[in-house]
């Protein structure tokens, strides 16, 4: 093992590893009819922005030093420490966003967007100079590309916003849910387990079904697959290749839990606690009957309900029992998903005259028939 390690170390000494070198060039491809003027206390100079490209793949890059030449014969290496060249962390963060939202982003495909992006990069890095657009070389300052610059600045501003809707939502089955957004939703790709639409920059979910759902927003990506990089050359213009960093890609998620409640009725004899079959109940919402339910052989019945305030009333008592005329109120919500009622009915009884005894309804029927027969027989006997 030590021998292998020694050999590897020896190879590194004899054959040192060098950073991969790149080359850059520009040809006659420039942004036509665009003049950028740089002015300071020493000079004023105008130039057309040219497309600068990497030799290995023709990927376009941006220049760091305004109007400095790119020597196509020079070699470049990747420089991770951009502070060596007077670029602050804050400046580089802004530059990365300018490159991300500038030329090549979404519909920013016209060549003017390249020149505008280069202009904004120079303004960001070279704070001691004044930059402006003009209609001709060394021409007067003109307020040009105002809308395009505002669009990029708006995108950067939106990028730095924190959404106000990242919460867990609990709603009722059948409800509609509207969520207003403080960020521009058009800048995001949205995926959801739920059907939705976006209107006036707000989510709209309709007729929700029971379940747990996730909504995910990912900032719309452009064609960059690699992170941005600064290339350094000792004898040529330094350049930055567009890309992304982890802060460029924003991902947000929120959850929607759609629930329903349940009402359960347990029906019993008020004395014996016998389970009663056949009790019919009506469930009302806003004084409107929405459902009828009937207890089964176990004396129980249940039904699912969306969130809301309800009343419960017995419509028909089991055979041989008095109707319960009480009205029961209950609420189904996220804190009351299951409501149970233990309800009783009194059995109907009839008092037999002069006996002081009470019988249930069925037995009393036989007794009355017997008494009638007895009285009739006695009268017939007396007649003889």
QUISUL-V252120 format. One record per residue. OMEGA is omega in radians with two decimals (none if undefined). D_LAST is the distance of its C-alpha to the last C-alpha in Angstrom with 2 decimals. Layout:
# QUISUL-V252120
omega=OMEGA d_last=D_LAST
omega=OMEGA d_last=D_LAST
This chain:
# QUISUL-V252120
omega=3.13 d_last=133.94
omega=-3.13 d_last=136.78
omega=3.12 d_last=139.07
omega=3.13 d_last=136.67
omega=-3.14 d_last=136.33
omega=-3.14 d_last=140.14
omega=3.11 d_last=140.58
omega=3.12 d_last=138.07
omega=3.13 d_last=139.85
omega=3.13 d_last=143.22
omega=3.11 d_last=141.96
omega=3.14 d_last=140.82
omega=-3.07 d_last=144.28
omega=-3.13 d_last=146.16
omega=-3.09 d_last=143.79
omega=3.13 d_last=142.38
omega=3.14 d_last=139.25
omega=3.05 d_last=139.86
omega=3.14 d_last=137.35
omega=3.14 d_last=136.67
omega=3.12 d_last=138.97
omega=3.05 d_last=138.05
omega=-3.11 d_last=139.99
omega=-3.11 d_last=139.22
omega=2.85 d_last=140.72
omega=-3.14 d_last=140.47
omega=-3.09 d_last=141.65
omega=-3.13 d_last=141.70
omega=-3.12 d_last=137.92
omega=3.11 d_last=137.51
omega=-3.08 d_last=135.18
omega=3.04 d_last=136.81
omega=3.05 d_last=137.27
omega=3.09 d_last=136.26
omega=3.08 d_last=138.81
omega=-3.14 d_last=138.13
omega=3.05 d_last=140.60
omega=-3.09 d_last=141.28
omega=3.01 d_last=143.14
omega=-3.08 d_last=144.44
omega=-3.08 d_last=147.43
omega=-3.06 d_last=149.74
omega=2.98 d_last=148.88
omega=-3.07 d_last=146.56
omega=3.11 d_last=145.87
omega=3.12 d_last=143.61
omega=2.94 d_last=142.47
omega=3.02 d_last=140.00
omega=3.07 d_last=137.46
omega=3.01 d_last=138.01
omega=3.05 d_last=135.50
omega=-3.03 d_last=136.53
omega=3.10 d_last=135.22
omega=-3.05 d_last=135.15
omega=-3.00 d_last=137.30
omega=-3.07 d_last=134.95
omega=-3.14 d_last=132.01
omega=3.06 d_last=133.01
omega=-3.12 d_last=130.38
omega=-3.14 d_last=131.25
omega=3.09 d_last=132.09
omega=-3.14 d_last=132.98
omega=3.12 d_last=136.25
omega=-3.12 d_last=136.49
omega=-3.11 d_last=139.89
omega=3.00 d_last=140.13
omega=3.07 d_last=142.61
omega=-3.08 d_last=144.10
omega=3.00 d_last=145.03
omega=3.12 d_last=143.36
omega=-3.08 d_last=145.92
omega=3.13 d_last=144.61
omega=-3.10 d_last=146.97
omega=3.08 d_last=145.59
omega=-3.10 d_last=143.22
omega=2.97 d_last=140.08
omega=3.12 d_last=137.91
omega=3.13 d_last=134.45
omega=-3.11 d_last=134.75
omega=-3.10 d_last=131.70
omega=-3.11 d_last=133.26
omega=3.13 d_last=133.47
omega=3.08 d_last=134.39
omega=-3.03 d_last=137.91
omega=3.04 d_last=138.38
omega=3.12 d_last=137.17
omega=-3.12 d_last=133.64
omega=3.10 d_last=131.01
omega=-3.13 d_last=127.59
omega=3.10 d_last=125.99
omega=-3.11 d_last=128.31
omega=3.07 d_last=127.58
omega=3.11 d_last=123.82
omega=3.13 d_last=124.22
omega=-3.14 d_last=126.57
omega=3.12 d_last=124.03
omega=3.07 d_last=121.41
omega=3.11 d_last=123.89
omega=-3.10 d_last=124.64
omega=-3.07 d_last=120.96
omega=-3.13 d_last=119.84
omega=-3.07 d_last=123.14
omega=3.10 d_last=124.64
omega=-3.13 d_last=122.39
omega=3.12 d_last=119.10
omega=-3.09 d_last=116.44
omega=3.14 d_last=118.12
omega=-3.02 d_last=121.35
omega=3.10 d_last=123.30
omega=-3.08 d_last=126.02
omega=3.13 d_last=129.42
omega=-3.12 d_last=129.40
omega=3.07 d_last=126.79
omega=3.14 d_last=129.30
omega=3.13 d_last=131.88
omega=3.13 d_last=129.38
omega=3.10 d_last=128.22
omega=3.11 d_last=131.85
omega=-3.11 d_last=132.59
omega=3.09 d_last=129.68
omega=3.12 d_last=130.73
omega=3.13 d_last=134.27
omega=-3.11 d_last=133.04
omega=-3.04 d_last=130.87
omega=-3.04 d_last=133.58
omega=-3.00 d_last=136.69
omega=-3.14 d_last=135.76
omega=-3.14 d_last=139.36
omega=3.05 d_last=139.76
omega=3.14 d_last=138.42
omega=3.06 d_last=136.96
omega=3.11 d_last=136.13
omega=3.01 d_last=135.88
omega=-3.09 d_last=138.39
omega=3.14 d_last=138.90
omega=-3.13 d_last=142.36
omega=-3.12 d_last=144.60
omega=3.13 d_last=145.47
omega=-3.13 d_last=143.60
omega=-3.14 d_last=141.85
omega=3.09 d_last=138.45
omega=3.08 d_last=135.52
omega=-3.10 d_last=131.83
omega=3.08 d_last=130.89
omega=-3.11 d_last=127.85
omega=-3.11 d_last=125.95
omega=3.13 d_last=122.54
omega=3.12 d_last=123.18
omega=3.12 d_last=124.25
omega=3.14 d_last=121.23
omega=3.11 d_last=118.96
omega=-3.13 d_last=120.45
omega=3.11 d_last=120.32
omega=3.13 d_last=116.68
omega=3.11 d_last=115.86
omega=3.11 d_last=117.63
omega=3.10 d_last=115.82
omega=-3.12 d_last=112.46
omega=-3.06 d_last=113.44
omega=3.11 d_last=113.82
omega=3.02 d_last=110.45
omega=-3.10 d_last=107.57
omega=-3.13 d_last=104.24
omega=-3.02 d_last=101.67
omega=-3.12 d_last=98.65
omega=-3.13 d_last=99.00
omega=2.97 d_last=95.64
omega=-3.07 d_last=92.46
omega=3.05 d_last=89.79
omega=-3.08 d_last=86.04
omega=-3.07 d_last=84.00
omega=3.01 d_last=80.55
omega=3.13 d_last=79.52
omega=-3.12 d_last=79.88
omega=2.93 d_last=82.24
omega=-3.11 d_last=85.66
omega=3.07 d_last=88.58
omega=-3.11 d_last=91.85
omega=3.11 d_last=94.79
omega=-3.08 d_last=97.90
omega=3.04 d_last=101.25
omega=3.05 d_last=104.37
omega=-3.12 d_last=106.47
omega=-3.05 d_last=107.33
omega=3.14 d_last=104.98
omega=3.13 d_last=107.25
omega=-3.04 d_last=109.66
omega=2.89 d_last=107.13
omega=-3.04 d_last=105.64
omega=3.03 d_last=101.90
omega=-3.06 d_last=99.62
omega=3.00 d_last=95.89
omega=-3.10 d_last=92.78
omega=2.96 d_last=91.09
omega=-3.11 d_last=91.67
omega=2.93 d_last=93.47
omega=3.11 d_last=95.80
omega=3.10 d_last=98.47
omega=3.13 d_last=98.69
omega=3.08 d_last=100.90
omega=3.02 d_last=101.87
omega=3.08 d_last=98.38
omega=3.03 d_last=96.03
omega=3.07 d_last=92.79
omega=-3.03 d_last=90.03
omega=3.04 d_last=86.91
omega=-3.01 d_last=83.31
omega=3.10 d_last=83.91
omega=-3.10 d_last=82.15
omega=3.11 d_last=81.23
omega=3.10 d_last=84.20
omega=-2.99 d_last=87.45
omega=3.13 d_last=90.50
omega=3.04 d_last=94.24
omega=-3.07 d_last=96.65
omega=3.08 d_last=100.36
omega=3.08 d_last=103.35
omega=-3.13 d_last=106.84
omega=-3.06 d_last=109.84
omega=-3.07 d_last=111.15
omega=2.97 d_last=114.01
omega=-2.97 d_last=117.17
omega=-3.07 d_last=119.21
omega=3.10 d_last=120.67
omega=-3.13 d_last=119.99
omega=3.11 d_last=122.41
omega=3.13 d_last=123.02
omega=-3.10 d_last=125.80
omega=3.04 d_last=129.23
omega=3.10 d_last=132.54
omega=-3.09 d_last=135.62
omega=2.99 d_last=138.94
omega=-3.12 d_last=142.48
omega=-3.07 d_last=145.64
omega=3.12 d_last=147.53
omega=3.13 d_last=144.93
omega=3.03 d_last=142.03
omega=-3.08 d_last=138.95
omega=3.09 d_last=135.77
omega=3.08 d_last=132.02
omega=-3.11 d_last=129.76
omega=3.10 d_last=126.29
omega=3.14 d_last=123.26
omega=2.87 d_last=120.35
omega=-3.05 d_last=119.76
omega=-3.11 d_last=116.49
omega=3.13 d_last=116.11
omega=-3.08 d_last=116.33
omega=3.14 d_last=113.15
omega=3.11 d_last=110.14
omega=3.12 d_last=106.75
omega=3.13 d_last=103.58
omega=2.96 d_last=99.99
omega=-3.04 d_last=96.64
omega=3.06 d_last=93.09
omega=3.10 d_last=89.87
omega=-3.13 d_last=86.58
omega=-3.01 d_last=83.63
omega=2.96 d_last=80.34
omega=3.14 d_last=76.64
omega=-3.12 d_last=73.89
omega=3.00 d_last=70.45
omega=-3.10 d_last=67.16
omega=3.11 d_last=64.70
omega=3.02 d_last=61.01
omega=-3.01 d_last=59.10
omega=-3.09 d_last=55.38
omega=2.98 d_last=53.10
omega=-3.05 d_last=49.82
omega=-3.10 d_last=50.55
omega=-3.02 d_last=49.06
omega=-3.07 d_last=49.33
omega=3.06 d_last=52.42
omega=3.13 d_last=50.93
omega=-3.00 d_last=52.99
omega=3.07 d_last=51.22
omega=2.99 d_last=51.67
omega=3.05 d_last=51.26
omega=-3.12 d_last=52.40
omega=-3.13 d_last=54.33
omega=3.03 d_last=57.23
omega=3.07 d_last=59.59
omega=-3.05 d_last=63.26
omega=2.99 d_last=64.97
omega=-3.07 d_last=68.64
omega=3.11 d_last=69.74
omega=3.10 d_last=66.10
omega=3.12 d_last=66.02
omega=-3.11 d_last=63.62
omega=-3.11 d_last=65.94
omega=2.97 d_last=63.71
omega=3.11 d_last=60.13
omega=-3.06 d_last=59.57
omega=-3.13 d_last=56.50
omega=-3.12 d_last=56.21
omega=-3.07 d_last=56.11
omega=3.09 d_last=54.35
omega=-3.13 d_last=56.65
omega=-3.03 d_last=55.62
omega=2.98 d_last=59.16
omega=3.09 d_last=60.92
omega=3.09 d_last=64.54
omega=3.13 d_last=66.77
omega=-3.11 d_last=70.46
omega=2.99 d_last=71.64
omega=3.14 d_last=75.05
omega=3.10 d_last=76.30
omega=3.11 d_last=74.52
omega=-3.01 d_last=71.99
omega=2.93 d_last=68.34
omega=-3.10 d_last=64.80
omega=-3.09 d_last=61.77
omega=3.09 d_last=58.19
omega=-3.13 d_last=54.87
omega=-3.12 d_last=53.48
omega=-3.13 d_last=50.39
omega=3.03 d_last=48.77
omega=-3.11 d_last=47.59
omega=3.12 d_last=43.95
omega=-3.09 d_last=41.72
omega=3.10 d_last=44.54
omega=3.08 d_last=45.53
omega=3.06 d_last=48.60
omega=-3.06 d_last=51.73
omega=3.11 d_last=53.10
omega=3.06 d_last=56.44
omega=-3.07 d_last=59.67
omega=3.11 d_last=62.31
omega=3.07 d_last=65.99
omega=-3.11 d_last=68.58
omega=2.99 d_last=72.16
omega=3.04 d_last=73.81
omega=-3.06 d_last=77.59
omega=3.11 d_last=80.42
omega=-3.14 d_last=79.36
omega=-3.08 d_last=75.62
omega=3.13 d_last=75.30
omega=-3.13 d_last=71.98
omega=-3.11 d_last=69.06
omega=3.06 d_last=65.97
omega=2.98 d_last=62.59
omega=-3.00 d_last=60.05
omega=-3.10 d_last=56.89
omega=3.00 d_last=53.29
omega=3.07 d_last=49.87
omega=3.11 d_last=46.83
omega=3.11 d_last=43.62
omega=3.10 d_last=40.69
omega=3.12 d_last=37.96
omega=3.12 d_last=34.62
omega=3.12 d_last=33.34
omega=-3.08 d_last=29.69
omega=2.99 d_last=28.14
omega=-3.13 d_last=28.07
omega=-3.07 d_last=29.37
omega=-3.11 d_last=33.04
omega=3.11 d_last=33.53
omega=3.14 d_last=35.23
omega=3.09 d_last=34.72
omega=-2.97 d_last=36.76
omega=-3.07 d_last=35.70
omega=-3.13 d_last=34.70
omega=-3.10 d_last=32.61
omega=3.11 d_last=30.86
omega=3.11 d_last=29.67
omega=-3.12 d_last=27.73
omega=-3.11 d_last=26.30
omega=3.11 d_last=25.11
omega=3.14 d_last=23.42
omega=-3.14 d_last=21.73
omega=3.12 d_last=20.59
omega=3.12 d_last=19.16
omega=-3.12 d_last=17.20
omega=-3.14 d_last=16.00
omega=-3.13 d_last=14.89
omega=3.14 d_last=13.14
omega=-3.11 d_last=11.24
omega=3.13 d_last=10.31
omega=-3.12 d_last=9.06
omega=3.12 d_last=6.91
omega=-3.12 d_last=5.49
omega=-3.13 d_last=5.35
omega=3.09 d_last=3.78
omega=none d_last=0.00
